[in-house]
Amino acid sequence: MAVPARKTSTTKRKQRRAHLKLKQPAIHLDPVTGEYQLSHHVTPNGFYKGRKVTAEDK
């Protein structure tokens, strides 16, 4: 079995993991409701880019 000849230093370990991070979600302030929403998604009340895009159920 292959084993490392030397212990991996803290610096090398952190450099390797530097790109393993969470991305912040793309959110924006909805002009209709004033709440934060995910970009490029329809709001729960049916608005997208300030316009009503879904039909109301009766």
CHARMM-style PDB file with segment names, atoms N, HN, CA, C and O in Angstrom:
ATOM      1  N   MET     1       0.827  -1.182   0.000  1.00  0.00      PROA
ATOM      2  CA  MET     1       0.000   0.000   0.000  1.00  0.00      PROA
ATOM      3  C   MET     1       0.876   1.252   0.000  1.00  0.00      PROA
ATOM      4  O   MET     1       1.895   1.303   0.689  1.00  0.00      PROA
ATOM      5  N   ALA     2       0.478   2.253  -0.769  1.00  0.00      PROA
ATOM      6  HN  ALA     2      -0.350   2.211  -1.329  1.00  0.00      PROA
ATOM      7  CA  ALA     2       1.249   3.487  -0.837  1.00  0.00      PROA
ATOM      8  C   ALA     2       0.919   4.372   0.362  1.00  0.00      PROA
ATOM      9  O   ALA     2      -0.243   4.603   0.697  1.00  0.00      PROA
ATOM     10  N   VAL     3       1.970   4.849   0.983  1.00  0.00      PROA
ATOM     11  HN  VAL     3       2.914   4.661   0.711  1.00  0.00      PROA
ATOM     12  CA  VAL     3       1.806   5.767   2.109  1.00  0.00      PROA
ATOM     13  C   VAL     3       2.705   6.972   1.859  1.00  0.00      PROA
ATOM     14  O   VAL     3       3.752   6.832   1.226  1.00  0.00      PROA
ATOM     15  N   PRO     4       2.322   8.145   2.338  1.00  0.00      PROA
ATOM     16  CA  PRO     4       3.166   9.319   2.123  1.00  0.00      PROA
ATOM     17  C   PRO     4       4.460   9.226   2.921  1.00  0.00      PROA
ATOM     18  O   PRO     4       4.474   8.754   4.058  1.00  0.00      PROA
ATOM     19  N   ALA     5       5.547   9.685   2.307  1.00  0.00      PROA
ATOM     20  HN  ALA     5       5.536  10.068   1.383  1.00  0.00      PROA
ATOM     21  CA  ALA     5       6.847   9.650   2.975  1.00  0.00      PROA
ATOM     22  C   ALA     5       6.931  10.718   4.054  1.00  0.00      PROA
ATOM     23  O   ALA     5       7.622  10.537   5.057  1.00  0.00      PROA
ATOM     24  N   ARG     6       6.235  11.824   3.853  1.00  0.00      PROA
ATOM     25  HN  ARG     6       5.674  11.971   3.038  1.00  0.00      PROA
ATOM     26  CA  ARG     6       6.253  12.920   4.824  1.00  0.00      PROA
ATOM     27  C   ARG     6       4.823  13.326   5.168  1.00  0.00      PROA
ATOM     28  O   ARG     6       3.896  13.156   4.376  1.00  0.00      PROA
ATOM     29  N   LYS     7       4.678  13.859   6.359  1.00  0.00      PROA
ATOM     30  HN  LYS     7       5.431  13.997   7.003  1.00  0.00      PROA
ATOM     31  CA  LYS     7       3.376  14.372   6.774  1.00  0.00      PROA
ATOM     32  C   LYS     7       3.057  15.620   5.946  1.00  0.00      PROA
ATOM     33  O   LYS     7       3.921  16.473   5.745  1.00  0.00      PROA
ATOM     34  N   THR     8       1.823  15.720   5.471  1.00  0.00      PROA
ATOM     35  HN  THR     8       1.121  15.027   5.633  1.00  0.00      PROA
ATOM     36  CA  THR     8       1.406  16.899   4.714  1.00  0.00      PROA
ATOM     37  C   THR     8       1.269  18.075   5.670  1.00  0.00      PROA
ATOM     38  O   THR     8       0.551  18.004   6.668  1.00  0.00      PROA
ATOM     39  N   SER     9       1.969  19.158   5.347  1.00  0.00      PROA
ATOM     40  HN  SER     9       2.552  19.216   4.536  1.00  0.00      PROA
ATOM     41  CA  SER     9       1.959  20.321   6.229  1.00  0.00      PROA
ATOM     42  C   SER     9       0.594  21.012   6.189  1.00  0.00      PROA
ATOM     43  O   SER     9      -0.200  20.820   5.268  1.00  0.00      PROA
ATOM     44  N   THR    10       0.357  21.805   7.203  1.00  0.00      PROA
ATOM     45  HN  THR    10       1.001  21.961   7.951  1.00  0.00      PROA
ATOM     46  CA  THR    10      -0.904  22.547   7.296  1.00  0.00      PROA
ATOM     47  C   THR    10      -1.063  23.487   6.107  1.00  0.00      PROA
ATOM     48  O   THR    10      -2.158  23.618   5.559  1.00  0.00      PROA
ATOM     49  N   THR    11       0.019  24.139   5.708  1.00  0.00      PROA
ATOM     50  HN  THR    11       0.909  24.033   6.153  1.00  0.00      PROA
ATOM     51  CA  THR    11      -0.033  25.071   4.584  1.00  0.00      PROA
ATOM     52  C   THR    11      -0.406  24.363   3.290  1.00  0.00      PROA
ATOM     53  O   THR    11      -1.271  24.834   2.551  1.00  0.00      PROA
ATOM     54  N   LYS    12       0.238  23.234   3.011  1.00  0.00      PROA
ATOM     55  HN  LYS    12       0.940  22.851   3.611  1.00  0.00      PROA
ATOM     56  CA  LYS    12      -0.059  22.486   1.791  1.00  0.00      PROA
ATOM     57  C   LYS    12      -1.497  21.979   1.797  1.00  0.00      PROA
ATOM     58  O   LYS    12      -2.169  21.986   0.765  1.00  0.00      PROA
ATOM     59  N   ARG    13      -1.963  21.542   2.958  1.00  0.00      PROA
ATOM     60  HN  ARG    13      -1.417  21.536   3.796  1.00  0.00      PROA
ATOM     61  CA  ARG    13      -3.333  21.050   3.066  1.00  0.00      PROA
ATOM     62  C   ARG    13      -4.331  22.185   2.800  1.00  0.00      PROA
ATOM     63  O   ARG    13      -5.324  21.985   2.099  1.00  0.00      PROA
ATOM     64  N   LYS    14      -4.073  23.358   3.350  1.00  0.00      PROA
ATOM     65  HN  LYS    14      -3.267  23.521   3.919  1.00  0.00      PROA
ATOM     66  CA  LYS    14      -4.957  24.505   3.134  1.00  0.00      PROA
ATOM     67  C   LYS    14      -4.913  24.996   1.692  1.00  0.00      PROA
ATOM     68  O   LYS    14      -5.937  25.412   1.149  1.00  0.00      PROA
ATOM     69  N   GLN    15      -3.733  24.952   1.065  1.00  0.00      PROA
ATOM     70  HN  GLN    15      -2.901  24.614   1.506  1.00  0.00      PROA
ATOM     71  CA  GLN    15      -3.627  25.347  -0.340  1.00  0.00      PROA
ATOM     72  C   GLN    15      -4.441  24.411  -1.226  1.00  0.00      PROA
ATOM     73  O   GLN    15      -5.085  24.859  -2.174  1.00  0.00      PROA
ATOM     74  N   ARG    16      -4.416  23.131  -0.928  1.00  0.00      PROA
ATOM     75  HN  ARG    16      -3.893  22.767  -0.158  1.00  0.00      PROA
ATOM     76  CA  ARG    16      -5.163  22.157  -1.712  1.00  0.00      PROA
ATOM     77  C   ARG    16      -6.667  22.382  -1.569  1.00  0.00      PROA
ATOM     78  O   ARG    16      -7.415  22.190  -2.529  1.00  0.00      PROA
ATOM     79  N   ARG    17      -7.112  22.784  -0.395  1.00  0.00      PROA
ATOM     80  HN  ARG    17      -6.505  22.940   0.384  1.00  0.00      PROA
ATOM     81  CA  ARG    17      -8.542  22.958  -0.127  1.00  0.00      PROA
ATOM     82  C   ARG    17      -9.039  24.377  -0.399  1.00  0.00      PROA
ATOM     83  O   ARG    17     -10.207  24.676  -0.151  1.00  0.00      PROA
ATOM     84  N   ALA    18      -8.181  25.243  -0.900  1.00  0.00      PROA
ATOM     85  HN  ALA    18      -7.232  25.000  -1.102  1.00  0.00      PROA
ATOM     86  CA  ALA    18      -8.528  26.659  -1.055  1.00  0.00      PROA
ATOM     87  C   ALA    18      -9.730  26.867  -1.967  1.00  0.00      PROA
ATOM     88  O   ALA    18     -10.504  27.800  -1.753  1.00  0.00      PROA
ATOM     89  N   HSD    19      -9.906  26.017  -2.983  1.00  0.00      PROA
ATOM     90  HN  HSD    19      -9.277  25.260  -3.157  1.00  0.00      PROA
ATOM     91  CA  HSD    19     -11.012  26.193  -3.919  1.00  0.00      PROA
ATOM     92  C   HSD    19     -12.271  25.461  -3.484  1.00  0.00      PROA
ATOM     93  O   HSD    19     -13.299  25.569  -4.152  1.00  0.00      PROA
ATOM     94  N   LEU    20     -12.221  24.725  -2.389  1.00  0.00      PROA
ATOM     95  HN  LEU    20     -11.385  24.637  -1.846  1.00  0.00      PROA
ATOM     96  CA  LEU    20     -13.382  23.973  -1.907  1.00  0.00      PROA
ATOM     97  C   LEU    20     -14.193  24.845  -0.949  1.00  0.00      PROA
ATOM     98  O   LEU    20     -14.112  24.690   0.270  1.00  0.00      PROA
ATOM     99  N   LYS    21     -14.957  25.739  -1.505  1.00  0.00      PROA
ATOM    100  HN  LYS    21     -15.024  25.864  -2.495  1.00  0.00      PROA
ATOM    101  CA  LYS    21     -15.753  26.632  -0.674  1.00  0.00      PROA
ATOM    102  C   LYS    21     -17.150  26.755  -1.255  1.00  0.00      PROA
ATOM    103  O   LYS    21     -17.370  26.473  -2.433  1.00  0.00      PROA
ATOM    104  N   LEU    22     -18.081  27.172  -0.433  1.00  0.00      PROA
ATOM    105  HN  LEU    22     -17.903  27.401   0.524  1.00  0.00      PROA
ATOM    106  CA  LEU    22     -19.457  27.352  -0.874  1.00  0.00      PROA
ATOM    107  C   LEU    22     -19.595  28.677  -1.609  1.00  0.00      PROA
ATOM    108  O   LEU    22     -18.977  29.672  -1.232  1.00  0.00      PROA
ATOM    109  N   LYS    23     -20.402  28.682  -2.651  1.00  0.00      PROA
ATOM    110  HN  LYS    23     -20.904  27.873  -2.957  1.00  0.00      PROA
ATOM    111  CA  LYS    23     -20.686  29.916  -3.367  1.00  0.00      PROA
ATOM    112  C   LYS    23     -21.930  30.552  -2.769  1.00  0.00      PROA
ATOM    113  O   LYS    23     -22.870  29.861  -2.374  1.00  0.00      PROA
ATOM    114  N   GLN    24     -21.923  31.875  -2.709  1.00  0.00      PROA
ATOM    115  HN  GLN    24     -21.160  32.436  -3.030  1.00  0.00      PROA
ATOM    116  CA  GLN    24     -23.107  32.565  -2.220  1.00  0.00      PROA
ATOM    117  C   GLN    24     -24.192  32.518  -3.285  1.00  0.00      PROA
ATOM    118  O   GLN    24     -23.900  32.701  -4.467  1.00  0.00      PROA
ATOM    119  N   PRO    25     -25.434  32.276  -2.892  1.00  0.00      PROA
ATOM    120  CA  PRO    25     -26.504  32.254  -3.885  1.00  0.00      PROA
ATOM    121  C   PRO    25     -26.736  33.652  -4.460  1.00  0.00      PROA
ATOM    122  O   PRO    25     -26.581  34.659  -3.769  1.00  0.00      PROA
ATOM    123  N   ALA    26     -27.109  33.689  -5.735  1.00  0.00      PROA
ATOM    124  HN  ALA    26     -27.235  32.871  -6.296  1.00  0.00      PROA
ATOM    125  CA  ALA    26     -27.391  34.964  -6.403  1.00  0.00      PROA
ATOM    126  C   ALA    26     -28.796  35.400  -6.012  1.00  0.00      PROA
ATOM    127  O   ALA    26     -29.783  34.866  -6.517  1.00  0.00      PROA
ATOM    128  N   ILE    27     -28.882  36.371  -5.111  1.00  0.00      PROA
ATOM    129  HN  ILE    27     -28.080  36.806  -4.700  1.00  0.00      PROA
ATOM    130  CA  ILE    27     -30.189  36.849  -4.659  1.00  0.00      PROA
ATOM    131  C   ILE    27     -30.348  38.320  -5.016  1.00  0.00      PROA
ATOM    132  O   ILE    27     -29.362  39.035  -5.194  1.00  0.00      PROA
ATOM    133  N   HSD    28     -31.573  38.757  -5.116  1.00  0.00      PROA
ATOM    134  HN  HSD    28     -32.374  38.176  -4.971  1.00  0.00      PROA
ATOM    135  CA  HSD    28     -31.868  40.158  -5.377  1.00  0.00      PROA
ATOM    136  C   HSD    28     -33.100  40.560  -4.580  1.00  0.00      PROA
ATOM    137  O   HSD    28     -33.853  39.707  -4.110  1.00  0.00      PROA
ATOM    138  N   LEU    29     -33.296  41.852  -4.433  1.00  0.00      PROA
ATOM    139  HN  LEU    29     -32.684  42.544  -4.814  1.00  0.00      PROA
ATOM    140  CA  LEU    29     -34.453  42.381  -3.718  1.00  0.00      PROA
ATOM    141  C   LEU    29     -35.620  42.483  -4.694  1.00  0.00      PROA
ATOM    142  O   LEU    29     -35.530  43.176  -5.708  1.00  0.00      PROA
ATOM    143  N   ASP    30     -36.712  41.793  -4.387  1.00  0.00      PROA
ATOM    144  HN  ASP    30     -36.785  41.230  -3.564  1.00  0.00      PROA
ATOM    145  CA  ASP    30     -37.890  41.788  -5.252  1.00  0.00      PROA
ATOM    146  C   ASP    30     -38.603  43.134  -5.129  1.00  0.00      PROA
ATOM    147  O   ASP    30     -38.963  43.534  -4.021  1.00  0.00      PROA
ATOM    148  N   PRO    31     -38.817  43.844  -6.248  1.00  0.00      PROA
ATOM    149  CA  PRO    31     -39.453  45.166  -6.157  1.00  0.00      PROA
ATOM    150  C   PRO    31     -40.926  45.118  -5.761  1.00  0.00      PROA
ATOM    151  O   PRO    31     -41.448  46.096  -5.227  1.00  0.00      PROA
ATOM    152  N   VAL    32     -41.605  43.998  -6.011  1.00  0.00      PROA
ATOM    153  HN  VAL    32     -41.181  43.203  -6.444  1.00  0.00      PROA
ATOM    154  CA  VAL    32     -43.038  43.900  -5.715  1.00  0.00      PROA
ATOM    155  C   VAL    32     -43.270  43.626  -4.231  1.00  0.00      PROA
ATOM    156  O   VAL    32     -44.041  44.329  -3.578  1.00  0.00      PROA
ATOM    157  N   THR    33     -42.596  42.595  -3.700  1.00  0.00      PROA
ATOM    158  HN  THR    33     -41.970  42.024  -4.231  1.00  0.00      PROA
ATOM    159  CA  THR    33     -42.830  42.195  -2.316  1.00  0.00      PROA
ATOM    160  C   THR    33     -41.838  42.805  -1.337  1.00  0.00      PROA
ATOM    161  O   THR    33     -42.117  42.872  -0.140  1.00  0.00      PROA
ATOM    162  N   GLY    34     -40.678  43.252  -1.827  1.00  0.00      PROA
ATOM    163  HN  GLY    34     -40.451  43.198  -2.799  1.00  0.00      PROA
ATOM    164  CA  GLY    34     -39.660  43.804  -0.947  1.00  0.00      PROA
ATOM    165  C   GLY    34     -38.852  42.742  -0.235  1.00  0.00      PROA
ATOM    166  O   GLY    34     -38.091  43.061   0.679  1.00  0.00      PROA
ATOM    167  N   GLU    35     -38.996  41.479  -0.631  1.00  0.00      PROA
ATOM    168  HN  GLU    35     -39.614  41.220  -1.373  1.00  0.00      PROA
ATOM    169  CA  GLU    35     -38.252  40.382  -0.019  1.00  0.00      PROA
ATOM    170  C   GLU    35     -37.110  39.959  -0.936  1.00  0.00      PROA
ATOM    171  O   GLU    35     -37.108  40.263  -2.129  1.00  0.00      PROA
ATOM    172  N   TYR    36     -36.142  39.255  -0.359  1.00  0.00      PROA
ATOM    173  HN  TYR    36     -36.144  39.009   0.610  1.00  0.00      PROA
ATOM    174  CA  TYR    36     -35.040  38.737  -1.159  1.00  0.00      PROA
ATOM    175  C   TYR    36     -35.466  37.451  -1.856  1.00  0.00      PROA
ATOM    176  O   TYR    36     -36.110  36.593  -1.253  1.00  0.00      PROA
ATOM    177  N   GLN    37     -35.101  37.325  -3.132  1.00  0.00      PROA
ATOM    178  HN  GLN    37     -34.578  38.022  -3.622  1.00  0.00      PROA
ATOM    179  CA  GLN    37     -35.466  36.169  -3.938  1.00  0.00      PROA
ATOM    180  C   GLN    37     -34.246  35.691  -4.703  1.00  0.00      PROA
ATOM    181  O   GLN    37     -33.316  36.461  -4.944  1.00  0.00      PROA
ATOM    182  N   LEU    38     -34.249  34.406  -5.090  1.00  0.00      PROA
ATOM    183  HN  LEU    38     -35.004  33.781  -4.894  1.00  0.00      PROA
ATOM    184  CA  LEU    38     -33.203  33.881  -5.953  1.00  0.00      PROA
ATOM    185  C   LEU    38     -33.340  34.495  -7.337  1.00  0.00      PROA
ATOM    186  O   LEU    38     -34.445  34.609  -7.867  1.00  0.00      PROA
ATOM    187  N   SER    39     -32.220  34.889  -7.917  1.00  0.00      PROA
ATOM    188  HN  SER    39     -31.322  34.797  -7.486  1.00  0.00      PROA
ATOM    189  CA  SER    39     -32.239  35.459  -9.256  1.00  0.00      PROA
ATOM    190  C   SER    39     -32.691  34.415 -10.262  1.00  0.00      PROA
ATOM    191  O   SER    39     -32.416  33.226 -10.100  1.00  0.00      PROA
ATOM    192  N   HSD    40     -33.382  34.861 -11.294  1.00  0.00      PROA
ATOM    193  HN  HSD    40     -33.606  35.827 -11.425  1.00  0.00      PROA
ATOM    194  CA  HSD    40     -33.865  34.009 -12.390  1.00  0.00      PROA
ATOM    195  C   HSD    40     -34.876  32.964 -11.924  1.00  0.00      PROA
ATOM    196  O   HSD    40     -34.993  31.906 -12.542  1.00  0.00      PROA
ATOM    197  N   HSD    41     -35.603  33.241 -10.851  1.00  0.00      PROA
ATOM    198  HN  HSD    41     -35.508  34.100 -10.348  1.00  0.00      PROA
ATOM    199  CA  HSD    41     -36.643  32.343 -10.357  1.00  0.00      PROA
ATOM    200  C   HSD    41     -37.931  33.142 -10.172  1.00  0.00      PROA
ATOM    201  O   HSD    41     -37.895  34.331  -9.853  1.00  0.00      PROA
ATOM    202  N   VAL    42     -39.047  32.490 -10.372  1.00  0.00      PROA
ATOM    203  HN  VAL    42     -39.077  31.525 -10.632  1.00  0.00      PROA
ATOM    204  CA  VAL    42     -40.349  33.113 -10.140  1.00  0.00      PROA
ATOM    205  C   VAL    42     -40.586  33.159  -8.635  1.00  0.00      PROA
ATOM    206  O   VAL    42     -40.280  32.200  -7.926  1.00  0.00      PROA
ATOM    207  N   THR    43     -41.130  34.268  -8.148  1.00  0.00      PROA
ATOM    208  HN  THR    43     -41.379  35.047  -8.724  1.00  0.00      PROA
ATOM    209  CA  THR    43     -41.409  34.400  -6.723  1.00  0.00      PROA
ATOM    210  C   THR    43     -42.592  33.510  -6.346  1.00  0.00      PROA
ATOM    211  O   THR    43     -43.350  33.102  -7.226  1.00  0.00      PROA
ATOM    212  N   PRO    44     -42.766  33.204  -5.073  1.00  0.00      PROA
ATOM    213  CA  PRO    44     -43.894  32.356  -4.660  1.00  0.00      PROA
ATOM    214  C   PRO    44     -45.261  32.935  -5.035  1.00  0.00      PROA
ATOM    215  O   PRO    44     -46.213  32.180  -5.236  1.00  0.00      PROA
ATOM    216  N   ASN    45     -45.370  34.270  -5.132  1.00  0.00      PROA
ATOM    217  HN  ASN    45     -44.596  34.883  -4.968  1.00  0.00      PROA
ATOM    218  CA  ASN    45     -46.660  34.859  -5.505  1.00  0.00      PROA
ATOM    219  C   ASN    45     -46.805  35.026  -7.015  1.00  0.00      PROA
ATOM    220  O   ASN    45     -47.764  35.651  -7.467  1.00  0.00      PROA
ATOM    221  N   GLY    46     -45.870  34.480  -7.817  1.00  0.00      PROA
ATOM    222  HN  GLY    46     -45.090  33.972  -7.450  1.00  0.00      PROA
ATOM    223  CA  GLY    46     -46.033  34.414  -9.263  1.00  0.00      PROA
ATOM    224  C   GLY    46     -45.445  35.550 -10.070  1.00  0.00      PROA
ATOM    225  O   GLY    46     -45.794  35.699 -11.241  1.00  0.00      PROA
ATOM    226  N   PHE    47     -44.566  36.360  -9.497  1.00  0.00      PROA
ATOM    227  HN  PHE    47     -44.282  36.239  -8.546  1.00  0.00      PROA
ATOM    228  CA  PHE    47     -43.972  37.472 -10.228  1.00  0.00      PROA
ATOM    229  C   PHE    47     -42.565  37.122 -10.700  1.00  0.00      PROA
ATOM    230  O   PHE    47     -41.824  36.405 -10.027  1.00  0.00      PROA
ATOM    231  N   TYR    48     -42.214  37.648 -11.881  1.00  0.00      PROA
ATOM    232  HN  TYR    48     -42.816  38.230 -12.427  1.00  0.00      PROA
ATOM    233  CA  TYR    48     -40.862  37.504 -12.422  1.00  0.00      PROA
ATOM    234  C   TYR    48     -40.507  38.813 -13.111  1.00  0.00      PROA
ATOM    235  O   TYR    48     -41.211  39.251 -14.021  1.00  0.00      PROA
ATOM    236  N   LYS    49     -39.421  39.435 -12.679  1.00  0.00      PROA
ATOM    237  HN  LYS    49     -38.850  39.080 -11.940  1.00  0.00      PROA
ATOM    238  CA  LYS    49     -38.984  40.741 -13.201  1.00  0.00      PROA
ATOM    239  C   LYS    49     -40.088  41.785 -13.087  1.00  0.00      PROA
ATOM    240  O   LYS    49     -40.254  42.609 -13.986  1.00  0.00      PROA
ATOM    241  N   GLY    50     -40.842  41.758 -11.993  1.00  0.00      PROA
ATOM    242  HN  GLY    50     -40.707  41.088 -11.263  1.00  0.00      PROA
ATOM    243  CA  GLY    50     -41.875  42.752 -11.738  1.00  0.00      PROA
ATOM    244  C   GLY    50     -43.185  42.531 -12.465  1.00  0.00      PROA
ATOM    245  O   GLY    50     -44.093  43.354 -12.349  1.00  0.00      PROA
ATOM    246  N   ARG    51     -43.312  41.435 -13.217  1.00  0.00      PROA
ATOM    247  HN  ARG    51     -42.575  40.767 -13.312  1.00  0.00      PROA
ATOM    248  CA  ARG    51     -44.548  41.152 -13.949  1.00  0.00      PROA
ATOM    249  C   ARG    51     -45.157  39.854 -13.448  1.00  0.00      PROA
ATOM    250  O   ARG    51     -44.441  38.947 -13.024  1.00  0.00      PROA
ATOM    251  N   LYS    52     -46.477  39.767 -13.496  1.00  0.00      PROA
ATOM    252  HN  LYS    52     -47.059  40.504 -13.840  1.00  0.00      PROA
ATOM    253  CA  LYS    52     -47.190  38.548 -13.112  1.00  0.00      PROA
ATOM    254  C   LYS    52     -47.063  37.544 -14.252  1.00  0.00      PROA
ATOM    255  O   LYS    52     -47.441  37.843 -15.385  1.00  0.00      PROA
ATOM    256  N   VAL    53     -46.528  36.344 -13.962  1.00  0.00      PROA
ATOM    257  HN  VAL    53     -46.221  36.101 -13.042  1.00  0.00      PROA
ATOM    258  CA  VAL    53     -46.307  35.361 -15.027  1.00  0.00      PROA
ATOM    259  C   VAL    53     -47.111  34.087 -14.830  1.00  0.00      PROA
ATOM    260  O   VAL    53     -47.178  33.269 -15.748  1.00  0.00      PROA
ATOM    261  N   THR    54     -47.720  33.887 -13.674  1.00  0.00      PROA
ATOM    262  HN  THR    54     -47.666  34.551 -12.929  1.00  0.00      PROA
ATOM    263  CA  THR    54     -48.518  32.685 -13.444  1.00  0.00      PROA
ATOM    264  C   THR    54     -49.979  33.066 -13.283  1.00  0.00      PROA
ATOM    265  O   THR    54     -50.304  34.163 -12.829  1.00  0.00      PROA
ATOM    266  N   ALA    55     -50.850  32.147 -13.660  1.00  0.00      PROA
ATOM    267  HN  ALA    55     -50.585  31.256 -14.029  1.00  0.00      PROA
ATOM    268  CA  ALA    55     -52.290  32.382 -13.553  1.00  0.00      PROA
ATOM    269  C   ALA    55     -52.753  32.076 -12.136  1.00  0.00      PROA
ATOM    270  O   ALA    55     -52.207  31.197 -11.470  1.00  0.00      PROA
ATOM    271  N   GLU    56     -53.757  32.804 -11.685  1.00  0.00      PROA
ATOM    272  HN  GLU    56     -54.201  33.518 -12.225  1.00  0.00      PROA
ATOM    273  CA  GLU    56     -54.334  32.584 -10.359  1.00  0.00      PROA
ATOM    274  C   GLU    56     -55.276  31.387 -10.399  1.00  0.00      PROA
ATOM    275  O   GLU    56     -56.079  31.264 -11.323  1.00  0.00      PROA
ATOM    276  N   ASP    57     -55.186  30.504  -9.406  1.00  0.00      PROA
ATOM    277  HN  ASP    57     -54.533  30.605  -8.656  1.00  0.00      PROA
ATOM    278  CA  ASP    57     -56.134  29.396  -9.284  1.00  0.00      PROA
ATOM    279  C   ASP    57     -57.353  29.875  -8.511  1.00  0.00      PROA
ATOM    280  O   ASP    57     -57.226  30.567  -7.501  1.00  0.00      PROA
ATOM    281  N   LYS    58     -58.540  29.502  -8.992  1.00  0.00      PROA
ATOM    282  HN  LYS    58     -58.644  28.940  -9.813  1.00  0.00      PROA
ATOM    283  CA  LYS    58     -59.768  29.945  -8.318  1.00  0.00      PROA
ATOM    284  C   LYS    58     -60.435  28.818  -7.590  1.00  0.00      PROA
ATOM    285  OT1 LYS    58     -61.479  29.016  -6.969  1.00  0.00      PROA
TER     286      LYS     58
END
